[in-house]
Amino acid sequence: MKPVGILALQGDFAEHGAAMRAHGIPVRELRVPADLEGLSGLILPGGESSTMLKLLRIQGLQVPMQALLESGLPVLATCAGLILLAREVIEPSQESFGLLDIKVCRNGYGRQICSGTFELSGELPAGTRAVFIRAPRVLEHGPEVEILARRDGDPVLLRRGPILAACFHPELEENHPVTAMFVAMLRARAESESPQEPGAHQAEMA
Ligand code: GLN
């Protein structure tokens, strides 16, 4: 399987790498445009979205990254990563890739002191909890955006086609169901792309 690329300019890219390797998925850290070749998927980690934006520009990654995101690869965007993908970002407003039809408020759950572990409801095993750190709050979402999980009524895990976006940090916990969900998306995509084995074709012909 081709490696999954993890944007590695700032934030908790190392934790995402460890979470993927624990599932047997090869990873590549992304820092320059040449790193974007031949990937099976993409992870935009948590951290500080404004700093990531600055570094994306400095590294010449903004334009090729936009094209890669639009190519339909499976994408996991967590926290600052979700902010980078949003259609509209407020408080303060900032530029974004605009691929996910949501309006998001940065630090929408309050300051660092409001961070913590919270229970989720929705399409995840009962009792699933998740770590929120100065998390973004999704204020609006378009009709094509599926809500997979909520925290006290707010959407916090969203999917639109190959994009899975979380307001929290699945990579900080061992075996978080959201990590497994993304791994399943990667494997499904890799399988649909791999050429049929000659043996399988012959069996079909017999
Ligand atoms: N609040 C941060 C931002 O604006 C995101 C926090 C996080 O990624 N844990 O980018």
Residues whose N, C-alpha, C, O or C-beta is under 5 A from the ligand:
A	BS01	LIG	G46 G47 E48 S49 S50 T78 C79 A80 R106 N107 I133 R134 A135
